[in-house]
Amino acid sequence: MLVVMTTHATPEQVADVCTAIGHLGFEARPMPGGQRTAIGVVGNDRRVEDSTIAGLPGVAEVIHVSSPYKQVSREWKPESTVITLDNGVQIGGDAVVVMAGPCAVEGPEKLLEVAGIVADAGGVILRGGAYKPRTSPYSFQGLGPEGLKILAEARKAYGLAVITEAIDQESADAVAEVADIIQIGARNMQNFALLKHVGKLGRPVMLKRGMSATVKEWLLAAEYVLSAGNEQVILCERGIRSFDSATRNVMDITAVALARTLTHLPIIADPSHATGRRDMVPPVARASVAAGADGVMVETHPRPSEAFSDGPQALYPDQLKKLMGELGVISGALGRPLATLPKR
């Protein structure tokens, strides 16, 4: 439920409504706006009897949110959420952001080399896994805390924001100390304990869609993070599992366009994990931006054949630079520039 106050409602009237909501056994979330305040009611999975609230002084309207994902929905918040990172880059605004980097942090020299490639191409966020959940227990699992230190060095050197994955609550705490964005991978999309935990860490969170998850399940997973108090959530479409083995997954372009109508949260597309094929990454990235994505995340490596993981889907540096130019044309046609790093 959403309680919309009148334009002339006083702070005392807002407080009285919050108190009344608390007496009903729910939590009130005031959301001051440019002209009026709205108060969200959370903690309810059923219709709330609104007669008591509607009659209070200063209340203009009571709106029942029909979506099961309440705080995530555009019913709750019609305007798009814009997330500002520590380096000044915004996600969800007018500009389209590009995140790029290797699948895994492989060492300081290699990551600094990749960070330079990303910055030179025009990217604004460096991706790289310090913790790597892998299908096989014998595959490279990442450098852990050492990988986080290397990411911090690369950020300092080039001014790029950093995104890296947390795989459990312990790693989430460590990632929150270093990264600008905590990534929750597809395998953990419905790890509800982890979602609640990162919702309390005060860092932006990017939530990847599970490989077999519906859009509704994906948005409900995001609701867990928002319900824990963190409104800085980014959604990432990375392809879903299919019967067709021609590509690694099937990129759901429709989900990108659909999510923009259902939620105010920013949407990022990951064509690297969706396709698993270097030659397919650029066309799917272009299609994602055309469909309304607020940004793309792609893998790049100076020598993909030497990559510790996911080399076949990593772009060569010249391919990344070429893709940046193509995305600029497409986003420009939509009236959206590519994001750039603020001057240091």
Secondary structure, 3 states (H helix, E strand, C coil): CEEEECCCCCHHHHHHHHHHHHHCCCEEEEEECCCCEEEEEECCCCCCCCHHHHCCCCEEEEECCCCCCCCCECCCCCCCCCEECCCCCEECCCCEEEEEECCECCCHHHHHHHHHHHHHHCCCEEECECCCCCCCCCCCCCCCHHHHHHHHHHHHHHCCEEEEEECCHHHHHHHHHHCCEEEECHHHCCCHHHHHHHCCCCCCEEEECCCCCCHHHHHHHHHHHHHCCCCCEEEEECCECCCCCCCCCECCHHHHHHHHHHECCCEEECHHHHHCCHHHHHHHHHHHHHCCCCEEEEEECCCHHHCCCCHHHCECHHHHHHHHHHHHHHHHHCCCCECCCCCC
